[in-house]
Amino acid sequence: MSEFQVDLRLPARVFSKSPFIYAGPDFTSLPLGLISDIVNHRGNKLQRLYPFTVISTDEGGKSVDHLFCFVSFYVNDQGERVVFLTPPVSLLEPESPGALEALLSETEKLASFIDVRFIDVEIHEGIDGAVAFPTSLSFLSYRLDDSPFQGSDDAFFRQKGFREVSEITCYEQSITELEHALERLDERLREYSVHPISPLEYKSVREEARDFPVKSFSLTRSDDEFGSTKIPFFEETAYAIRQRSGWLRRKSQVAGYLRWYPDIMELLSERGTPFLLMFPDALERHPYSCGKIINWGFKKEDRELFFSLLAFTSKSMRRRGIDRLQFAHVSGTDGFIQKCLVDTGFSKVQSLKLLRKEAR
């Protein structure tokens, strides 16, 4: 019998050890340590999020916390359930041998119970600077400054049969240097028109762009609740770019879109609060220094198209007093976007690896 057990609770120490922002459903119950997010899938009602705490009992009968991990699941685009692990947080130094084994064992039991196809784990590597929100592919983002996560559990999961399926990168550039770089490129930026879009228009444009060949990496485009969907929609933070066509060029069609978000991780650091509640009024008044492009898509590999939308976005950020821009969710296989970013002086600020294992 293992010396470890798993409790369903969120230890208060996690807030100070590894601060995070939860941007999923029912965020107001987070201070209570329990999030009620029931998913209806294939006729079943399932709890989505599980706070796993690995514990042991000392000689005096006292419970000792060793490890914490948010375990959840999402529904992929094939309609399959996938269990997802955020990076495990060590609560006891040095890390106890066997604690990760206990976590994975309990996760596999959960995977069997809710009948999932895969188990995913997110591994943070190559963190070089302050990574803006969101820092995760899920609705739960840890603050990665002085991160304890950098690849520390990669070897363990690979030994247990997990394989790398994707590498996702976030890039950064200053607004001033970006604008200078765009001027030097001397691209023709005249064939397209860019316009801000409302939340309703954004939803429609994303659906229209679902099959675009050039788009931001996403675990699922079918299960919207799993991503950072509950972040408030600020005015003029989403844009569509249209290409004029037809007789007298009066018609236009969506050729690309993006949405950016101010770095609310700054609030987590500056206010010293253990958690942020995602109320629009409380978030929008803050003067942010960094903005992050979090969702994007383009109809084709076209530098003029890409730089037109990027130039419009950088000017919008500058008007809000933002001086740093991050471009997130770039797949390791997307050579076009990588080259466009490198050509305008962007550098990597975060690399994230997605490891996966078949659950059955």
VOSE-453992 format. One record per residue: x, y, z of N, C-alpha, C in turn; residue in one letter. Coordinates in steps of 0.02 Angstrom, whole numbers, plus 32768, in hexadecimal, padded with zeros to 4 digits. Each point is the difference from the previous one (the first is absolute). Layout:
BEGIN
XYZXYZXYZA
...
//
This chain:
BEGIN
802A7FC480007FD6803C8000802C803F8000M
7FEF80317FD88027803D7FFB7FFB80288041S
8036802480107FFE802B803B7FDB80417FF2E
7FEE800A7FC17FDF803E7FEC7FB77FF47FF0F
7FD88034800D7FBA80017FEC7FF380437FDCQ
7FC580057FE27FEE803E7FDD7FC0801C801DV
8004803F80167FC5802480197FE5802E7FC9D
7FBF800B80007FE280317FD37FF880428025L
803480297FFD7FFD804280218038802C7FE4R
7FF98041800B803180317FE98022801F803CL
803E7FEB80108023801B803B800E804A7FF8P
7FF980258036800C80497FFE8047800F7FEBA
802F7FD3800D8046800E7FF0800C80067FB5R
7FD57FE27FD8800980037FB77FFD80497FE8V
7FD5802980207FF880467FEB804280278007F
80267FF1803480408023800A803A7FDE7FDDS
7FFE7FBE7FFD80367FDA7FE18001800A7FB4K
7FC57FFB7FE17FFA80077FB77FBF80257FEFS
8000804280057FC280267FF27FE57FF27FBAP
7FBF80027FF97FE17FF07FC07FC180297FF5F
7FEA80017FC27FC1801F7FEE7FD37FCC7FDFI
7FC47FF9801B7FCF7FD37FE37FCE80287FD8Y
7FF97FEF7FC07FD580267FD37FC97FD57FE2A
7FEB7FCC80257FCC7FD47FE87FBE800F8021G
7FCF7FD37FF97FBE8009801D80028003804CP
7FD08024801D7FF680028049803E80188026D
802180357FE6803D801780217FF3801E8044F
7FC38016800F7FF38020804080037FCF803AT
7FFC7FBF7FF380037FCF803680487FEB800FS
803180197FDA80457FED800A8019800C8047L
7FF0803980208018800A80457FE87FCB8031P
7FCA7FDC7FEF7FE77FCB802B80277FBF7FF5L
802A7FFE7FCD80297FC57FF37FDC7FCB7FD7G
7FC5800F7FE77FDB7FCF7FD87FDE80237FC6L
800B7FE77FC47FE3801D7FC47FCD7FD07FE3I
7FC380177FF97FCB7FD57FE57FFB800D7FB5S
80197FD27FD97FFC80057FB77FE97FBD7FE5D
7FBF7FF97FF77FE37FC17FE97FFA80017FB4I
801B7FCC7FE07FFF7FFB7FB77FCE7FCB7FECV
7FD480117FD17FD27FD07FE3801F7FE57FC0N
800F7FBF7FFF801F7FE37FC57FE77FB87FF7H
7FE57FF27FC67FE67FBE7FEF7FCD7FE78034R
7FD6802E80177FCC7FED802F80167FFA8048G
8040800E800E801A7FFC804480118045801CN
7FF4800A80408014803D8022803E7FF28028K
803780227FEE80417FF1801E8020803F801CL
801E7FFA803B80278036801D803F80087FD7Q
8011803F7FED8039800A7FD4804280078027R
800180238037803F8013802180077FDE8044L
803C7FE3800B800E7FDC803E80418019801EY
7FFE801C803D803E8015802180207FC68025P
80337FE17FE380217FC5801D803A8016802DF
7FFD7FED803F8036800C802F801B7FBD8019T
803F7FF37FF280207FC28016801880098048V
7FEB7FD3802C801080078047801D7FBF801BI
801E8005803B80137FC580287FEF800F8049S
80077FCE802A7FF28009804780407FF28027T
8014802F802B803E7FF780257FF47FD3803DD
80357FF480267FFC7FD180387FCE80168035E
7FF5804180057FD0801980307FB880027FE7G
7FF67FE77FC27FBD7FFF7FE47FEB80407FDEG
8030802E7FF87FF180407FDF80077FFA7FB4K
7FD3801F7FDB80027FFF7FB8803480317FE6S
80297FEA7FD0803480297FE37FF480077FB5V
7FFC803E7FE77FF7800C7FB880427FFC7FDCD
80027FDA7FC9803D7FF97FD97FFC80217FBBH
7FC77FFA7FDF7FFC80137FBA7FB980157FF0L
7FFA80337FD47FBD80157FEB7FFD80047FB4F
7FC67FEF7FE47FF680057FB87FB680087FF0C
7FF080327FD67FBD80057FE57FF97FCD7FC7F
7FD07FD380067FF27FCE7FCD7FBB800E7FE4V
7FFB80057FBE7FBF800F7FE17FF97FD77FC1S
7FCB800A7FDB7FFA7FDF7FC07FDF802F7FCEF
800C7FF37FC17FDF80257FCA7FE97FCE7FCBY
7FD680197FD37FE87FD87FC8802380187FC1V
80267FD47FDE802580167FC57FD380057FC3N
801D80127FC87FD8800C7FC47FE57FC07FE0D
80167FC780197FE57FC07FEA7FCA7FE6802EQ
7FEE802980337FCC7FED802F80187FD28037G
80437FF98007801C7FD4803480128028803EE
7FF77FE1803A80148020803F804B7FF7800BR
80218035801880487FFF800D800C801D8045V
80227FDB802B8014801A8042803D802C7FF7V
800180388024803680327FF9801D80108045F
80427FFC800780238010803D802580427FF9L
7FF4802F802E802B803B800580427FEB801FT
803480287FFC80407FED801F7FF87FF3804BP
80177FC680197FFB7FF28048802980318029P
7FE4801580388021802F802E801A7FDA803CV
80418001800B801D7FDF803A7FF4802A803FS
7FE47FE280337FF18024803F802F7FEF8038L
802F7FD27FF2802F7FEA803380457FF97FE0L
80318020801E80457FFD7FE6802B7FD5802FE
80297FD37FE480037FED7FB97FC37FD87FEDP
7FF27FFD7FBE7FC67FDC7FE880037FB78013E
7FC97FE580187FFE7FBC801A7FFD7FCD7FC8S
802E7FCE80017FFB7FCA7FCD7FBD7FDC8008P
7FE07FF47FCA7FC17FDC80037FC3802C7FFDG
80078042800D7FC6802C7FFF7FE480077FB9A
802D80077FCF7FE980047FBB7FE07FBF7FEAL
801B7FC880177FE37FBF7FF17FB87FFD8019E
7FF58018803D7FBD7FFF801D7FD0802D7FD9A
801A803A7FEB7FD7802E7FD97FEB7FE17FBEL
80307FE27FDC7FF07FE17FC07FD07FC58009L
800B7FD880357FD47FC7800C7FB88016800AS
7FF6803580287FBC8019800C7FE2801F7FC1E
802B80207FD87FE9801D7FC17FE87FC97FD0T
80247FC97FFE7FEC7FC97FD47FBF7FE08017E
7FF47FFF80417FC07FE8801A7FC7802E7FEAK
800C804180047FCE80317FEA7FF37FF87FB5L
80367FF77FDA7FFA7FF87FB87FD57FC47FEFA
80087FCA80257FD87FC47FF57FB7800C8013S
7FF6802480367FBC800C80197FD7802B7FD0F
801F80337FE37FDA802C7FD3800A7FED7FB7I
80237FC87FF480057FE37FBD801F80317FCED
8041800E800A8023802E7FD3802D7FDA7FD0V
801380227FCA802C7FE17FCD8049800C800FR
8011803E801680468012800C800780228043F
803F80028017801480298039803680307FE8I
7FF580418009803080347FEC8020801F803ED
803F80147FF9802180278034802680387FDFV
7FFD803B801F8020803C7FE68042800A8024E
803680067FD980438008801C801C80447FE9I
8013802B8030801C80417FEF804C7FFC7FFCH
801B80197FC9804880017FF6801480437FE1E
8040800F8002801A803A7FDC7FDE80428012G
7FF3800B80407FE1803F8016803780358005I
7FF880367FDA803480347FFD7FDF80448007D
7FEE8011803D7FE08040800D7FBB7FF7801EG
7FDB803780067FBD7FFF801D7FCE7FEB7FCAA
7FE17FC680097FCF7FE77FD07FBB801C8012V
7FE180227FD17FC0801F800D7FC87FCD8002A
7FC88014801E7FC47FD680027FE17FFC7FBBF
7FE67FC57FEB80037FBF802380427FDC7FF3P
80167FD98031803F7FDB7FFA7FF47FB77FF0T
7FC17FEC7FFA7FEE7FBA7FF67FD27FF77FC4S
7FF97FC27FEA7FD07FEF7FCC7FBB7FF7801DL
7FFB7FFD80427FC17FF480227FE48041801DS
7FCD7FF9802B7FE2803B8021802380118041F
803A7FE0800E8023800C803F8049800F7FF1L
8015803E8010804380187FEF8028800F803FS
80387FDF8009802D80108037802C803B7FEDY
801380288032803280347FF480447FDE7FF9R
8022800C7FCA803E7FDB7FF0803F80268011L
7FFC803C801E803B8023801780227FD48035D
80427FF77FFA80257FD4802E7FDD7FBC8005D
7FED7FE67FC77FD77FC47FFD80237FC3801CS
7FDD7FD8802A801C7FC180177FF07FC77FD0P
7FE080107FC77FE57FCC7FD5802F7FEB7FC7F
803580257FF380237FFA7FC0801B7FBA7FF3Q
7FD67FD77FE080157FBE7FEA800F7FCE8037G
7FEE8011803F80157FD880387FE27FBA8000S
7FC57FF77FE37FDE7FBF80017FFF7FDE7FBCD
8024801D7FD07FFF7FE77FBC80187FB77FFDD
80387FF2801F801D7FBC7FFD7FD27FCD801FA
7FE0801180387FD37FD180227FC77FEB7FD2F
7FDE80317FE17FC77FF07FD680157FD97FC1F
803980117FE480177FDA7FC6800E7FB78012R
801B7FF5803C800D7FBB80177FBF7FD98008Q
7FCA8024800C7FBF7FE0800A7FD87FF97FC0K
8020800A7FC77FE07FF47FC07FE3803D7FDEG
800A803B801C7FE8803D7FDE803080137FC8F
7FE4801A7FC9802880157FC77FEE80487FEER
803380257FE97FF480457FEC7FD880037FBFE
7FC8802480017FD780067FC4800180467FE3V
801280328028800380447FE78030802A802AS
802080307FE08026803480237FE280437FECE
7FEF802780317FDD803F7FF4802A8038801DI
800880367FDA802E803580137FDB80438004T
8018802A802F7FE980458005803C802D7FF3C
7FF580347FD78035802F7FED7FF28045801CY
8034802980077FF88044801B802A80327FD9E
7FE5803E7FFB802480387FE27FE58040801EQ
8029803380057FE8804180177FD880217FC8S
7FCE802780127FD680217FCF802A802F7FD4I
802D8026801F802A802F7FDB802B7FDC7FCCT
80227FCB8016802C7FDC7FD27FD87FDD7FC9E
7FC47FE880117FD67FE17FCE7FED80317FC9L
7FEC803C80147FEC80327FCE803A80147FD4E
803C8005801D803B800F7FD8800E7FC77FCFH
7FF87FC28017800D7FC77FD57FCF7FFD7FC6A
7FC18010800E7FCD80007FCA800F80357FCCL
801980398016801380357FD1803A7FE97FD4E
80317FDD801D803A7FEA7FDA7FED7FCB7FCCR
7FCF7FD680117FEB7FCC7FD27FE2801C7FC0L
7FE1803B80077FE280227FC67FCF7FD37FDBD
7FD87FDA80267FCD7FD77FE17FC7802C7FE7E
7FDF7FEA7FCB7FC480247FE97FC67FED802DR
7FE6803180247FCB7FF2802F7FC080257FEBL
7FEF7FF97FC07FC880287FE77FC57FD67FE8R
80097FBF7FF87FCC7FD87FE17FCA7FEA8032E
800A800D803F7FD37FE680337FE38038802BY
7FC57FF4801C7FE2802F80307FF77FDB8042S
8011802280367FFD7FE380437FCC80268029V
7FD57FDB80247FCC801F80287FFA7FDD8043H
7FF3802680367FEF7FE180407FBF7FDA7FFAP
7FF87FCA80267FC37FD87FFE7FE57FF68047I
7FBF7FFA80057FDD7FF7804080067FB78016S
7FEE7FF0803E80027FBA80167FD67FD27FD4P
7FC680177FEB7FD57FD77FD580217FF57FBBL
801D80367FE580227FFA7FC0803D7FD38005E
802380068039803C7FD7800B7FEE7FB68000Y
7FCA7FEF80217FEA7FBA80027FF27FE77FB9K
7FDE802A7FD97FF07FED7FBB803E7FF97FD5S
802F802F8008803E7FFE7FD8802A7FC38012V
80047FEF804080267FC580157FE37FC17FE1R
7FBE7FFC7FFD7FE17FC67FE2800E7FFE7FB5E
7FFE803A7FE0800F80047FB980487FEC7FF2E
802D8010802F80487FF37FF780157FBC801CA
7FD17FD78013800F7FC08020802F7FD57FD6R
7FF780027FBE80287FD67FD4803980267FDDD
8010803B8018803980247FE4803F7FD68008F
802C7FFF7FCF803D7FD880058035801D8030P
7FFC8041800C80308021802C7FD9801B803CV
800B7FE1803B7FD98014803B80257FEE803FK
7FEA80208037801E7FF480417FF27FB88016S
80307FE580257FF87FBB801A7FCA80008035F
7FD77FCB7FFF7FCC7FF880327FF67FB6800DS
7FF67FED803E7FF27FBA80107FBE7FEA7FE2L
7FCF802D80007FBE7FF07FE67FDD80407FE8T
7FDD7FFA7FC97FD780387FE87FB67FEF8008R
7FF37FC6801E7FBB7FEB800B7FE8800B8047S
802F800180307FF080078047801780448018D
7FD880347FF180158045800E800B800E804AD
7FDE7FDC802C8006800E804880457FEF801BE
80277FD77FDB80407FE9801C803680357FFAF
7FFC802C7FD0803280347FF87FF1803C802DG
802580367FF57FF6803C80297FC580287FE4S
7FC57FE380037FC6801E7FE07FDC8031802DT
800D7FFE80417FDB802B802F80238042800DK
8037800D7FDD8020804180097FD480357FDFI
7FF6803980217FD480347FE5801880177FBBP
7FD180147FD6800F80167FBD8007804C8000F
803D80198000800C804880017FF4801D7FBBF
7FEE803F80007FF280237FC1803F80057FD5E
7FF77FF47FBF803680057FCE803D7FD68012E
7FF47FC1801180377FD1800B7FF97FC47FD1T
7FD180037FD17FF97FCC7FCD7FF480227FBDA
80207FE57FCC7FFC801F7FBE7FF87FCB7FCAY
7FDD80137FCB7FFD7FD77FC4802080277FC7A
80227FDC7FD6801F80207FC57FDF7FE37FC2I
7FEB802C7FD47FDA7FEB7FC5802580147FC1R
7FF87FD57FCE801E800E7FBE7FCA80157FD0Q
800B80387FE07FCF80197FD080037FD77FC0R
7FC57FF07FE57FFD7FD87FC37FC180117FD9S
7FF97FE27FC67FC3800A7FD88004803F7FD5G
7FC9800B7FDB7FFC80397FD3800680418027W
802C802C7FED800F803F802180177FF68048L
80137FC28011801C7FEF80427FD280158039R
7FBE7FF67FF57FD0801480337FF27FC88032R
800F7FC27FEC7FF47FC8802D803F7FF3802AK
7FF67FE28039803A7FEE80297FF07FBF8025S
80347FDB80107FF87FC3802780377FFD8035Q
7FF17FDE803780307FFC8037803E7FDA7FE9V
80398020800680407FE07FEE802A7FEF803DA
7FEC801C803A80247FF2803E7FDF8022803AG
80157FEE803C7FE6801F803C80327FF58039Y
7FF88026803580257FF2803D7FDD8020803BL
80107FE7803A7FEA801E803F803D8005802ER
8007803980208035800880327FE280118043W
802A7FFA80347FE7800C804380388020802AY
7FEE8030802A8034801D802C80177FCC8033P
803D80098017801E7FCE802D7FE680098047D
7FC97FDE80107FE480068043802B7FDC8034I
80347FDC7FE9802F7FE48030802480388026M
8004803B7FE2801E803A80227FD980108040E
7FBF7FFA7FFD7FD7800D803B800E7FCF8038L
800A7FC17FED800E7FCC8032804080108026L
8031801B7FDC80408011801F7FFC80408029S
7FE180347FE38001804280207FD38005803CE
7FC77FDE7FFE7FD180068038800D7FCE8038R
802A7FCD7FF1800F7FCF80347FC47FD78014G
7FCD7FFE7FD57FC57FD9800F800B7FB77FEET
7FE27FD08026800A7FBA7FF17FD97FE87FC3P
7FCE80277FEA7FDA7FEE7FC57FDF803E7FE3F
7FEE7FFC7FC17FDD80367FDE7FBA7FE87FEEL
7FCE8029800F7FBD7FF37FE87FF780267FBFL
7FE47FDF7FCE8000801B7FBC7FC780307FF3M
7FFC803480297FCC80337FF7801B80377FD2F
7FDC80127FCA801A80307FCF80168043801DP
7FD8801D802C80108043801A80427FFF8026D
800C7FCB8026803D7FFC8028803E7FF67FD5A
7FF87FE37FC580397FF07FD6801080387FCEL
7FCD80217FE6800A802E7FC8802180418016E
7FF88013803E801B80418017804B80018008R
801F7FC6800680487FFC800E802980157FC2H
80368027800A802D80117FC880327FC77FF3P
7FF87FDC7FCB802A7FC67FF2803D80137FD6Y
80357FD98007803D800D7FD980097FCD7FC8S
7FDB7FC9800280097FCB7FCE7FBC7FE87FE6C
7FFC7FF47FBF7FC57FE37FE280137FC07FDCG
7FD37FD07FFF80107FBE7FE47FCB7FEB7FCDK
80177FF07FC37FD47FE77FCC7FF57FB6800FI
7FC17FEE800F7FF27FBD80197FDC7FD27FCFI
7FD8801D7FD37FDE7FD97FCD800880237FBDN
800E7FDA7FCC800B801E7FBF7FF87FCC7FC8W
7FF380187FC47FFB7FD37FC7800380267FBFG
801C7FE07FCC800880207FBF7FED7FCF7FC9F
7FE0801B7FCC7FE77FD67FCA80387FE37FD6K
803A80217FFF80387FE87FD88041801B801CK
80377FE37FE98042801980138011803C7FD5E
7FF4803B801C8007803E7FDB801F8034802FD
803D80147FF28023802E802D7FDB80438006R
7FE780197FC77FDC804080017FC37FFB802EE
7FDC7FC97FFB7FC67FF4802A80137FFF804AL
80347FDA801080157FF9804580198043801DF
802B80227FDB801D803E80197FCC80398004F
7FCE7FFF7FD47FCB803280047FDB7FFB8042S
7FEE7FC480137FDC7FF6803E802D800D803DL
803E7FEC7FFC802F800B8037800D804A800BL
800780267FC9800C804880057FC580238020A
7FC47FEE7FEC7FC3801E801C7FFC7FF1804BF
80107FC280137FFD7FEC804780338025802BT
803C80087FE68034802280277FED8049800DS
7FE180217FCF7FEA8045800A7FC880048034K
7FD37FD07FFF7FCB7FFD8031801B7FF78047S
80327FD48007801F7FF580418023803F8018M
802480217FD28025803D80147FD08035801BR
7FC580067FE17FCF803180187FEA7FF28048R
80057FC380157FED7FED8044803C80028030R
803980187FE8803B8006802B80297FC18006G
7FF27FCF7FD680257FC18003804080067FD8I
80377FE5801C804080067FDD801F7FBD7FECD
7FE27FC8801680197FBE7FED7FC77FD77FE2R
80107FDB7FCB7FCF7FD67FDF80187FB87FFFL
7FD57FD2801480107FB97FFB7FD07FDF7FCEQ
801B7FD07FDA7FD97FDC7FCE80017FB68013F
7FC67FE680147FFE7FBE80207FE47FCA7FD2A
80097FC280187FE17FC47FE380177FF37FB8H
804280077FF6801E7FF17FBF80197FB88001V
7FE47FD77FD580137FBA7FFC80477FF97FE5S
80237FCD801880447FF47FE780037FEE7FB7G
7FC67FEE7FE37FFE7FEE7FB97FED803B7FD3T
7FF2803A801E7FEA803A7FDA803C802C7FEED
80247FEB7FCC803C80257FEC7FF280457FE5G
7FC6800A7FE17FEF80427FE47FFC80358036F
7FD87FF380347FF7803180378042800A8024I
80257FCB800C804080068022802F80307FDAQ
80037FF77FBE802D802A7FD87FE880498001K
7FBF800B7FFA7FE680458002801280228042C
7FFB7FDB80378010801D8041804B800D8007L
80287FD17FEC8049800980058016803A7FD3V
7FE280077FC6801280377FD27FEF8045801CD
7FD3800380317FF08040801F801C80058047T
80327FD7800F80258008803E7FE47FDE803DG
7FCC7FD77FF87FE57FDC803980327FCB8018F
7FFE7FF2804180297FC9801C7FD47FD5802DS
80157FC3800A7FD97FD1802980018015804AK
7FC67FFE801F7FFC800E80477FE67FC38026V
7FE17FD17FDD7FE77FC380207FFA7FC87FCDQ
80157FC580147FF47FC37FDA7FDA7FCF802CS
7FCC7FE37FE47FD47FD380257FFB7FBF7FD8L
80077FC880237FFB7FBF7FDF7FC07FDC8018K
7FDD7FE27FD17FC57FD9801180127FB77FF9L
7FFE7FDC8038800E7FB880017FBD7FDA8004L
7FFC7FC77FDF7FC17FDB7FFD800B7FB58006R
7FCF7FE0801F80017FB780087FBA7FE57FF5K
7FFB7FC77FDE7FBE7FE17FF87FE97FE58043E
7FC1800D80117FE67FEA80407FE77FB87FFDA
7FF67FE77FC47FE87FBB7FFA80157FE37FBDR
//
